[in-house]
Amino acid sequence: MASPPQRRGRRGGKRSSEAGQNPHMHVPYINRKIPPYDLLDEESLIRIEQGAERILAEIGIEFRDDPETVRLFKQAGGKVTGVCATAWNIKFEPGLIRDLLKTAPPQFIQHARNPARSVQIGGDATVSAPAYGSPFVMDLDKGRRYGTMLDFENFVKLAQSSPWLHHSGGTICEPTDIPVNKRHLDMVYAHMRLSDRAFLGSITAPERAEDSIEMCRILFGADFVEQNCVIMGNFNSTSPLIWDGVSTRGIRAYAAANQGSIHLPFLLGGAVAPLTMAGAIAQNLAESMVGCALTQLVRPGAPTVLASFLVTLAMRSGSPTFGTPEPATGSLVMGQLARRLNLPLRNAGSFTTSKLPDGQAMQQSMMSMMSAIQSGGNYILHSAGFLDGLLSMSYEKFIMDTDVCGALHAYLNGVKVNDDTLGFDALAENGPGEHMFGCAHTMRHYKTAYWDSGFTDDLPFETWSESGGEDGMMRANRQWKKRLADYQAPPLDVAKDDALKEFIAKKKASVEDAWY
Amino acid sequence: MASPPQRRGRRGGKRSSEAGQNPHMHVPYINRKIPPYDLLDEESLIRIEQGAERILAEIGIEFRDDPETVRLFKQAGGKVTGVCATAWNIKFEPGLIRDLLKTAPPQFIQHARNPARSVQIGGDATVSAPAYGSPFVMDLDKGRRYGTMLDFENFVKLAQSSPWLHHSGGTICEPTDIPVNKRHLDMVYAHMRLSDRAFLGSITAPERAEDSIEMCRILFGADFVEQNCVIMGNFNSTSPLIWDGVSTRGIRAYAAANQGSIHLPFLLGGAVAPLTMAGAIAQNLAESMVGCALTQLVRPGAPTVLASFLVTLAMRSGSPTFGTPEPATGSLVMGQLARRLNLPLRNAGSFTTSKLPDGQAMQQSMMSMMSAIQSGGNYILHSAGFLDGLLSMSYEKFIMDTDVCGALHAYLNGVKVNDDTLGFDALAENGPGEHMFGCAHTMRHYKTAYWDSGFTDDLPFETWSESGGEDGMMRANRQWKKRLADYQAPPLDVAKDDALKEFIAKKKASVEDAWY
C-alpha cells in the first residue's frame, strides 16, 4: 500500500497558541454547570452497595506489613484474623466502614503555591491532571523509550503551559535515569519549581511520602501545611482485596499531616475483579472505601478521595483494554455511588491501548473521558498524554488531550438560557432567509459563544491540502516543541528554592543509590 | 520532520471479522437500557419552548413555491401574509403547531424488506445509519475525489456488512457520474438490491420522492406500503425560517403515502441561527416542528421525526466546525425537547472537520456521537463515514465509526445488577490476592462480558511493533477492502428485481439527462 497521498506535508495551518480565543474560559478549575448523569436506579445502586458491604463482612480485606493499620481498624470494630506473621484479614460488619467515612470532608481545597491556582476537590468541581505512572515516553521523532528526568520536566512544563489542565499531577512518567530511592525528590521539586499548580507527592515508600510532605513544609510553611491540604498521594490497593503496608503506611503519613489521599483499586476484570461490571464496581467501592476510612481513623476530617479504575480484558490475548464501553458505564455508576457517600471522586481519564496518537487513541480516550465528565468525577488524573495502555506517555497525545480538556470547559458550561442567549432579536433583525453575520447579537457574542480549539484543523480541504495536508499527529508534534520552546518558569522565592535544594541534596547524600 | 518510525509497516494484527466475538449483541436496532441524560432544568426548557413559540408567532415562517402547503396551514389557523407572488409568511399563535403534532405517532416501525431487520423509530430505540450527502469520497490510496455510483454501491455494501449499523441510510455519497435527475433511481435501487435493511428515499424533487415511493410499492406491494412505513425522506428547511416548496412538496408526498419524513434545519450558528446555543435550539425546534406539523395536516398519524443539526462556526475563518462542545450540549437539550413533544428524534452523528481519519476526526466524532446517544436520539444519521465537514465520505473512517457503533451496543446495555453479575462468588472462590482467570464466574461470562472490538489494536507494544506498527488508518484501509471482497448480496426475488429494473429503465428513458 502506498503512503497516504494526503500525508506528504511538513507545514500546515498555523495557530497562535493553545489558548486560542478562549481567555474568558480560563479558570483554576471547572465549576460544572450541568448535572451529572444517573445511569442506575436506586434499587440497583442499593444492591451494589450491599454487595460491597457483603465483601467486607464475609470475605474481608487483607492487610500486610502494617500492624498499626490493623490496630486502628481492630479498635474501630473490625474482626481481625491472622493470616501469617505479617498479614491479617479484617472483616467489617455492614455499615461499619461507611460510618467511619462520615467525618471525611465532602470537598476541600488543595492549595497551590500560586493561590490563584488552588483547586477544589469535590462538589461541583472538575480538576484535570496529566496521566500518571508510565515507564516509557513516546514522540513521533524518537519513538518509544524509557522516560527520563528530562521527559518528566518537559511534561510538567507542557502541563503548566496549558490553560486547560488544573493540576500538575504526580509521576507523569517514571524518570528512570534517577535512582529509585531518590527520584521522588527530583519529581516533587520539578512540580514545585516548574509549575505553580497543585500536585501529587510520592507514595512508593512511607519515607518518600514523608519527604514529599516535608518539602511542602519548606515551600508553604509548616503551620500552613498543618492546617491546609497542599499535597495528595495517589495510593493503590493490591486487588483483589489487599491493602499492602507500603500503601497503608503512606496513607497514614499523608492523613497524619492533614494532607489528601486518593484510594485507587486497579480493577482488571477477569483477572483481579469479577468480569461483570456490577461485581467490579462493588469490589471497587469496598476497596476504595476502606482506604478512605483509614485516613479518618488516623485523623478525622483528613481530606480523602474515593477512586475508580475499571479495566476490561481482551479475553483472546489476556491484554488489558482501555477506553471500552463497559468501564465507561461502570464509571458513571461510580459517580452515583460517590455522591451517595458524599465523597470526592477520582475517575477515569483519557484511556487507550493504541500505540500511536491516532483515531483509535482519541476514540477510546473520548469514550473514557466523557464518562469521567458525565459521572461528575472531581479529580481526573490521566487527563492528558495516556497512550499504550498506560505504559507510555505521549508528547503528541498530550497536546491532543489538553485540547479536549479545553473543550470540556465549554461542555461543562452547559446551555445558558436567558433573553439574551435566546437571541430572538438575531432572528427578528432581518427576518426569514437573511444571514446573521453582522447582526447586533452576533457582534455581541462572536468572541465568546464558541470554544475555539488551538489544535483542530477546521480549514477547507483545499487550504489544508495546499498548506501541507498534515494529520493531527504532525500538528501535535510541532505544537509540543513550540510550547516547550515558549515555556517560562513561574517565579519562585529564591530562599525557598535554596532551602528545597538543600533538603534534596542532604537527603540524596544520606543514602546510597538504589536502582530497584 | 522524519516519518514517524512506528509507521513503516504494511501488515499487522489480524482480526477475523468486524463482528468479533459479539454475536450475542446482534440486534436489528438497539433498545436502550439506560436513561437519556437531562441537561437542562424544567424552567429553562419551558423558556426555550416559549422562545420557539415566539419565533413562530411574531416572526413566522416563510413558505415558497407551494400554495397547497400555505392553504393547509391557513386552514389550520395560520395567519398568512403574501411576501411576493410565490412566497408567503405564516405566523402561528402560540400552541397551534404543538397541537397539530398531537396526532403524530411517538414511535413507529420502518419496515425492511427482510422483516428481521425492520427498525423501530422512537421510544427507547436507537437506529444507526451511514453519513449522508457528501459530494466527495476519500480513501488513503486515491485521496479525495467526486463520488460515483460505484462508491455509493460500495458504501451500501460496507453498511450491509456491518452488524453495528441498523439502517442503510440515503444519499451516502452523491453519485456524480449519474445525471442529477436520474441518480435517485439508481440510489434507491442500490439500497433495495445490495442491502436488506430499511433506507431513505429521494427528496431533491417532489417527482423523485414519488419515484422512491413507487419503487417501494413494487418491492413491498402497494397495499403494504399504504398501511406501513417502508421508506423515509430526510428534508431540510432553508434556515433561517424558510420552508421551500421543493421540501414541502416532498414532505407532502411522503406523508400522503403514509411514509416517514425527517425535518431537519441545518443551523450554522452566527450565519443562519443565533450564535448562542439557546437561541439556535429554539429556532431548531420551531423549524422542525413546523415540518412535522405539515405531515399531520396531510395525513394525521403519518410517521414524522423531529431533527436537529447544530453547527458552530470558526469565527476567524467563517468555516463551519463540527464535533465541538456547544452542539453536543445543544443536542442533549434537543433530546429533552423531543421527549416533551413525544416525537422521535434524529440527532447528531459522528461529525468532524478533519480531512483525515486521524485523532482529531475520532475525537470530534465521539464528542458528537456521545451526545446523540446520551440525548436519547432515535435515528442517528451520519453514524459512519463522515469526514471533512460533511464534504467527504471516508472509506477508512466508515470502518472506525462502525466499530464505535458496535461499542455503543454495549454502552447502551448499561450495567446489569443481579446476584450473578455482582459476582460475589468470583471473589469468594479464592479470596484476597488470588487472580480470577479460572474461576467459575469468569468461565461463565468471558465470552459475553465485554465488547470485543473488530478494529482496535490492544496488543502489547512489542507485538504490535513487530507485526508492522500500523496506525488506525492503515488497519481501516485493509479492513474495508477485505469487507468489500467478502460482501455477499442478500437474496432478492427475481420478479421484483426485474420489475424494479423495468421501472427504472422506463423512467430514465422518459426524460433527457440533466446535469444540474
HADDOCK unambig.tbl for C-alpha pairs under 7 A between the chains (distance, minus, plus):
assign (segid A and resid 2 and name CA) (segid B and resid 141 and name CA) 6.56 0.50 0.50
assign (segid A and resid 4 and name CA) (segid B and resid 140 and name CA) 4.83 0.50 0.50
assign (segid A and resid 4 and name CA) (segid B and resid 141 and name CA) 5.92 0.50 0.50
assign (segid A and resid 5 and name CA) (segid B and resid 140 and name CA) 6.81 0.50 0.50
assign (segid A and resid 5 and name CA) (segid B and resid 141 and name CA) 6.95 0.50 0.50
assign (segid A and resid 5 and name CA) (segid B and resid 143 and name CA) 6.18 0.50 0.50
assign (segid A and resid 6 and name CA) (segid B and resid 143 and name CA) 6.68 0.50 0.50
assign (segid A and resid 10 and name CA) (segid B and resid 1 and name CA) 6.88 0.50 0.50
assign (segid A and resid 34 and name CA) (segid B and resid 39 and name CA) 5.94 0.50 0.50
assign (segid A and resid 35 and name CA) (segid B and resid 39 and name CA) 6.37 0.50 0.50
assign (segid A and resid 37 and name CA) (segid B and resid 37 and name CA) 6.08 0.50 0.50
assign (segid A and resid 39 and name CA) (segid B and resid 34 and name CA) 5.96 0.50 0.50
assign (segid A and resid 39 and name CA) (segid B and resid 35 and name CA) 6.38 0.50 0.50
assign (segid A and resid 44 and name CA) (segid B and resid 417 and name CA) 5.94 0.50 0.50
assign (segid A and resid 51 and name CA) (segid B and resid 422 and name CA) 6.72 0.50 0.50
assign (segid A and resid 59 and name CA) (segid B and resid 428 and name CA) 6.30 0.50 0.50
assign (segid A and resid 59 and name CA) (segid B and resid 431 and name CA) 6.71 0.50 0.50
assign (segid A and resid 61 and name CA) (segid B and resid 432 and name CA) 6.82 0.50 0.50
assign (segid A and resid 62 and name CA) (segid B and resid 432 and name CA) 6.39 0.50 0.50
assign (segid A and resid 140 and name CA) (segid B and resid 4 and name CA) 4.86 0.50 0.50
assign (segid A and resid 140 and name CA) (segid B and resid 5 and name CA) 6.96 0.50 0.50
assign (segid A and resid 141 and name CA) (segid B and resid 2 and name CA) 6.55 0.50 0.50
assign (segid A and resid 141 and name CA) (segid B and resid 4 and name CA) 5.95 0.50 0.50
assign (segid A and resid 143 and name CA) (segid B and resid 5 and name CA) 6.27 0.50 0.50
assign (segid A and resid 143 and name CA) (segid B and resid 6 and name CA) 6.76 0.50 0.50
assign (segid A and resid 239 and name CA) (segid B and resid 433 and name CA) 6.34 0.50 0.50
assign (segid A and resid 240 and name CA) (segid B and resid 432 and name CA) 5.27 0.50 0.50
assign (segid A and resid 240 and name CA) (segid B and resid 433 and name CA) 5.17 0.50 0.50
assign (segid A and resid 240 and name CA) (segid B and resid 434 and name CA) 6.77 0.50 0.50
assign (segid A and resid 241 and name CA) (segid B and resid 432 and name CA) 4.83 0.50 0.50
assign (segid A and resid 241 and name CA) (segid B and resid 433 and name CA) 6.48 0.50 0.50
assign (segid A and resid 242 and name CA) (segid B and resid 432 and name CA) 6.05 0.50 0.50
assign (segid A and resid 242 and name CA) (segid B and resid 433 and name CA) 6.29 0.50 0.50
assign (segid A and resid 270 and name CA) (segid B and resid 436 and name CA) 5.57 0.50 0.50
assign (segid A and resid 270 and name CA) (segid B and resid 437 and name CA) 5.58 0.50 0.50
assign (segid A and resid 270 and name CA) (segid B and resid 442 and name CA) 5.85 0.50 0.50
assign (segid A and resid 271 and name CA) (segid B and resid 435 and name CA) 5.13 0.50 0.50
assign (segid A and resid 271 and name CA) (segid B and resid 436 and name CA) 4.93 0.50 0.50
assign (segid A and resid 271 and name CA) (segid B and resid 437 and name CA) 5.35 0.50 0.50
assign (segid A and resid 272 and name CA) (segid B and resid 435 and name CA) 5.11 0.50 0.50
assign (segid A and resid 272 and name CA) (segid B and resid 436 and name CA) 5.99 0.50 0.50
assign (segid A and resid 273 and name CA) (segid B and resid 436 and name CA) 6.99 0.50 0.50
assign (segid A and resid 274 and name CA) (segid B and resid 423 and name CA) 5.78 0.50 0.50
assign (segid A and resid 274 and name CA) (segid B and resid 426 and name CA) 5.85 0.50 0.50
assign (segid A and resid 274 and name CA) (segid B and resid 442 and name CA) 6.97 0.50 0.50
assign (segid A and resid 275 and name CA) (segid B and resid 442 and name CA) 6.11 0.50 0.50
assign (segid A and resid 275 and name CA) (segid B and resid 445 and name CA) 6.89 0.50 0.50
assign (segid A and resid 275 and name CA) (segid B and resid 449 and name CA) 6.30 0.50 0.50
assign (segid A and resid 276 and name CA) (segid B and resid 421 and name CA) 5.22 0.50 0.50
assign (segid A and resid 276 and name CA) (segid B and resid 449 and name CA) 5.89 0.50 0.50
assign (segid A and resid 277 and name CA) (segid B and resid 415 and name CA) 6.48 0.50 0.50
assign (segid A and resid 277 and name CA) (segid B and resid 421 and name CA) 6.99 0.50 0.50
assign (segid A and resid 278 and name CA) (segid B and resid 415 and name CA) 6.38 0.50 0.50
assign (segid A and resid 278 and name CA) (segid B and resid 416 and name CA) 6.64 0.50 0.50
assign (segid A and resid 278 and name CA) (segid B and resid 417 and name CA) 5.63 0.50 0.50
assign (segid A and resid 278 and name CA) (segid B and resid 421 and name CA) 5.56 0.50 0.50
assign (segid A and resid 278 and name CA) (segid B and resid 422 and name CA) 4.98 0.50 0.50
assign (segid A and resid 279 and name CA) (segid B and resid 421 and name CA) 5.81 0.50 0.50
assign (segid A and resid 279 and name CA) (segid B and resid 422 and name CA) 3.80 0.50 0.50
assign (segid A and resid 279 and name CA) (segid B and resid 423 and name CA) 4.99 0.50 0.50
assign (segid A and resid 279 and name CA) (segid B and resid 424 and name CA) 6.87 0.50 0.50
assign (segid A and resid 315 and name CA) (segid B and resid 446 and name CA) 6.75 0.50 0.50
assign (segid A and resid 319 and name CA) (segid B and resid 458 and name CA) 6.72 0.50 0.50
assign (segid A and resid 319 and name CA) (segid B and resid 459 and name CA) 6.61 0.50 0.50
assign (segid A and resid 321 and name CA) (segid B and resid 458 and name CA) 6.08 0.50 0.50
assign (segid A and resid 325 and name CA) (segid B and resid 407 and name CA) 5.95 0.50 0.50
assign (segid A and resid 325 and name CA) (segid B and resid 408 and name CA) 6.97 0.50 0.50
assign (segid A and resid 325 and name CA) (segid B and resid 410 and name CA) 6.12 0.50 0.50
assign (segid A and resid 325 and name CA) (segid B and resid 411 and name CA) 4.98 0.50 0.50
assign (segid A and resid 326 and name CA) (segid B and resid 410 and name CA) 6.78 0.50 0.50
assign (segid A and resid 326 and name CA) (segid B and resid 411 and name CA) 6.26 0.50 0.50
assign (segid A and resid 326 and name CA) (segid B and resid 450 and name CA) 6.76 0.50 0.50
assign (segid A and resid 329 and name CA) (segid B and resid 411 and name CA) 6.39 0.50 0.50
assign (segid A and resid 329 and name CA) (segid B and resid 414 and name CA) 5.97 0.50 0.50
assign (segid A and resid 329 and name CA) (segid B and resid 415 and name CA) 6.56 0.50 0.50
assign (segid A and resid 330 and name CA) (segid B and resid 415 and name CA) 6.96 0.50 0.50
assign (segid A and resid 353 and name CA) (segid B and resid 457 and name CA) 6.95 0.50 0.50
assign (segid A and resid 353 and name CA) (segid B and resid 458 and name CA) 5.34 0.50 0.50
assign (segid A and resid 354 and name CA) (segid B and resid 457 and name CA) 6.20 0.50 0.50
assign (segid A and resid 354 and name CA) (segid B and resid 458 and name CA) 6.67 0.50 0.50
assign (segid A and resid 355 and name CA) (segid B and resid 461 and name CA) 6.51 0.50 0.50
assign (segid A and resid 356 and name CA) (segid B and resid 471 and name CA) 6.50 0.50 0.50
assign (segid A and resid 357 and name CA) (segid B and resid 359 and name CA) 6.32 0.50 0.50
assign (segid A and resid 358 and name CA) (segid B and resid 358 and name CA) 5.25 0.50 0.50
assign (segid A and resid 358 and name CA) (segid B and resid 359 and name CA) 4.47 0.50 0.50
assign (segid A and resid 358 and name CA) (segid B and resid 471 and name CA) 6.44 0.50 0.50
assign (segid A and resid 358 and name CA) (segid B and resid 472 and name CA) 6.20 0.50 0.50
assign (segid A and resid 359 and name CA) (segid B and resid 357 and name CA) 6.32 0.50 0.50
assign (segid A and resid 359 and name CA) (segid B and resid 358 and name CA) 4.49 0.50 0.50
assign (segid A and resid 359 and name CA) (segid B and resid 359 and name CA) 4.06 0.50 0.50
assign (segid A and resid 359 and name CA) (segid B and resid 361 and name CA) 6.75 0.50 0.50
assign (segid A and resid 359 and name CA) (segid B and resid 362 and name CA) 5.16 0.50 0.50
assign (segid A and resid 359 and name CA) (segid B and resid 472 and name CA) 5.96 0.50 0.50
assign (segid A and resid 360 and name CA) (segid B and resid 456 and name CA) 6.24 0.50 0.50
assign (segid A and resid 360 and name CA) (segid B and resid 472 and name CA) 5.97 0.50 0.50
assign (segid A and resid 361 and name CA) (segid B and resid 359 and name CA) 6.75 0.50 0.50
assign (segid A and resid 362 and name CA) (segid B and resid 359 and name CA) 5.17 0.50 0.50
assign (segid A and resid 362 and name CA) (segid B and resid 362 and name CA) 5.80 0.50 0.50
assign (segid A and resid 362 and name CA) (segid B and resid 363 and name CA) 5.06 0.50 0.50
assign (segid A and resid 363 and name CA) (segid B and resid 362 and name CA) 5.07 0.50 0.50
assign (segid A and resid 363 and name CA) (segid B and resid 363 and name CA) 5.64 0.50 0.50
assign (segid A and resid 363 and name CA) (segid B and resid 366 and name CA) 6.26 0.50 0.50
assign (segid A and resid 366 and name CA) (segid B and resid 363 and name CA) 6.27 0.50 0.50
assign (segid A and resid 366 and name CA) (segid B and resid 366 and name CA) 6.13 0.50 0.50
assign (segid A and resid 388 and name CA) (segid B and resid 461 and name CA) 6.96 0.50 0.50
assign (segid A and resid 407 and name CA) (segid B and resid 325 and name CA) 5.94 0.50 0.50
assign (segid A and resid 408 and name CA) (segid B and resid 325 and name CA) 6.96 0.50 0.50
assign (segid A and resid 410 and name CA) (segid B and resid 325 and name CA) 6.10 0.50 0.50
assign (segid A and resid 410 and name CA) (segid B and resid 326 and name CA) 6.76 0.50 0.50
assign (segid A and resid 411 and name CA) (segid B and resid 325 and name CA) 4.99 0.50 0.50
assign (segid A and resid 411 and name CA) (segid B and resid 326 and name CA) 6.28 0.50 0.50
assign (segid A and resid 411 and name CA) (segid B and resid 329 and name CA) 6.40 0.50 0.50
assign (segid A and resid 414 and name CA) (segid B and resid 329 and name CA) 5.97 0.50 0.50
assign (segid A and resid 415 and name CA) (segid B and resid 277 and name CA) 6.45 0.50 0.50
assign (segid A and resid 415 and name CA) (segid B and resid 278 and name CA) 6.35 0.50 0.50
assign (segid A and resid 415 and name CA) (segid B and resid 329 and name CA) 6.57 0.50 0.50
assign (segid A and resid 415 and name CA) (segid B and resid 330 and name CA) 6.98 0.50 0.50
assign (segid A and resid 416 and name CA) (segid B and resid 278 and name CA) 6.63 0.50 0.50
assign (segid A and resid 417 and name CA) (segid B and resid 44 and name CA) 5.93 0.50 0.50
assign (segid A and resid 417 and name CA) (segid B and resid 278 and name CA) 5.61 0.50 0.50
assign (segid A and resid 421 and name CA) (segid B and resid 276 and name CA) 5.21 0.50 0.50
assign (segid A and resid 421 and name CA) (segid B and resid 277 and name CA) 6.98 0.50 0.50
assign (segid A and resid 421 and name CA) (segid B and resid 278 and name CA) 5.55 0.50 0.50
assign (segid A and resid 421 and name CA) (segid B and resid 279 and name CA) 5.82 0.50 0.50
assign (segid A and resid 422 and name CA) (segid B and resid 51 and name CA) 6.72 0.50 0.50
assign (segid A and resid 422 and name CA) (segid B and resid 278 and name CA) 4.97 0.50 0.50
assign (segid A and resid 422 and name CA) (segid B and resid 279 and name CA) 3.80 0.50 0.50
assign (segid A and resid 423 and name CA) (segid B and resid 274 and name CA) 5.79 0.50 0.50
assign (segid A and resid 423 and name CA) (segid B and resid 279 and name CA) 4.99 0.50 0.50
assign (segid A and resid 424 and name CA) (segid B and resid 279 and name CA) 6.86 0.50 0.50
assign (segid A and resid 426 and name CA) (segid B and resid 274 and name CA) 5.84 0.50 0.50
assign (segid A and resid 428 and name CA) (segid B and resid 59 and name CA) 6.29 0.50 0.50
assign (segid A and resid 431 and name CA) (segid B and resid 59 and name CA) 6.71 0.50 0.50
assign (segid A and resid 432 and name CA) (segid B and resid 61 and name CA) 6.83 0.50 0.50
assign (segid A and resid 432 and name CA) (segid B and resid 62 and name CA) 6.40 0.50 0.50
assign (segid A and resid 432 and name CA) (segid B and resid 240 and name CA) 5.24 0.50 0.50
assign (segid A and resid 432 and name CA) (segid B and resid 241 and name CA) 4.83 0.50 0.50
assign (segid A and resid 432 and name CA) (segid B and resid 242 and name CA) 6.05 0.50 0.50
assign (segid A and resid 433 and name CA) (segid B and resid 239 and name CA) 6.33 0.50 0.50
assign (segid A and resid 433 and name CA) (segid B and resid 240 and name CA) 5.16 0.50 0.50
assign (segid A and resid 433 and name CA) (segid B and resid 241 and name CA) 6.48 0.50 0.50
assign (segid A and resid 433 and name CA) (segid B and resid 242 and name CA) 6.29 0.50 0.50
assign (segid A and resid 434 and name CA) (segid B and resid 240 and name CA) 6.77 0.50 0.50
assign (segid A and resid 435 and name CA) (segid B and resid 271 and name CA) 5.12 0.50 0.50
assign (segid A and resid 435 and name CA) (segid B and resid 272 and name CA) 5.11 0.50 0.50
assign (segid A and resid 436 and name CA) (segid B and resid 270 and name CA) 5.58 0.50 0.50
assign (segid A and resid 436 and name CA) (segid B and resid 271 and name CA) 4.92 0.50 0.50
assign (segid A and resid 436 and name CA) (segid B and resid 272 and name CA) 5.99 0.50 0.50
assign (segid A and resid 436 and name CA) (segid B and resid 273 and name CA) 6.98 0.50 0.50
assign (segid A and resid 437 and name CA) (segid B and resid 270 and name CA) 5.58 0.50 0.50
assign (segid A and resid 437 and name CA) (segid B and resid 271 and name CA) 5.33 0.50 0.50
assign (segid A and resid 442 and name CA) (segid B and resid 270 and name CA) 5.86 0.50 0.50
assign (segid A and resid 442 and name CA) (segid B and resid 274 and name CA) 6.96 0.50 0.50
assign (segid A and resid 442 and name CA) (segid B and resid 275 and name CA) 6.12 0.50 0.50
assign (segid A and resid 445 and name CA) (segid B and resid 275 and name CA) 6.90 0.50 0.50
assign (segid A and resid 446 and name CA) (segid B and resid 315 and name CA) 6.76 0.50 0.50
assign (segid A and resid 449 and name CA) (segid B and resid 275 and name CA) 6.29 0.50 0.50
assign (segid A and resid 449 and name CA) (segid B and resid 276 and name CA) 5.88 0.50 0.50
assign (segid A and resid 450 and name CA) (segid B and resid 326 and name CA) 6.75 0.50 0.50
assign (segid A and resid 456 and name CA) (segid B and resid 360 and name CA) 6.24 0.50 0.50
assign (segid A and resid 457 and name CA) (segid B and resid 353 and name CA) 6.96 0.50 0.50
assign (segid A and resid 457 and name CA) (segid B and resid 354 and name CA) 6.20 0.50 0.50
assign (segid A and resid 458 and name CA) (segid B and resid 319 and name CA) 6.73 0.50 0.50
assign (segid A and resid 458 and name CA) (segid B and resid 321 and name CA) 6.09 0.50 0.50
assign (segid A and resid 458 and name CA) (segid B and resid 353 and name CA) 5.34 0.50 0.50
assign (segid A and resid 458 and name CA) (segid B and resid 354 and name CA) 6.68 0.50 0.50
assign (segid A and resid 459 and name CA) (segid B and resid 319 and name CA) 6.64 0.50 0.50
assign (segid A and resid 461 and name CA) (segid B and resid 355 and name CA) 6.52 0.50 0.50
assign (segid A and resid 461 and name CA) (segid B and resid 388 and name CA) 6.96 0.50 0.50
assign (segid A and resid 471 and name CA) (segid B and resid 356 and name CA) 6.49 0.50 0.50
assign (segid A and resid 471 and name CA) (segid B and resid 358 and name CA) 6.43 0.50 0.50
assign (segid A and resid 472 and name CA) (segid B and resid 358 and name CA) 6.19 0.50 0.50
assign (segid A and resid 472 and name CA) (segid B and resid 359 and name CA) 5.94 0.50 0.50
assign (segid A and resid 472 and name CA) (segid B and resid 360 and name CA) 5.95 0.50 0.50
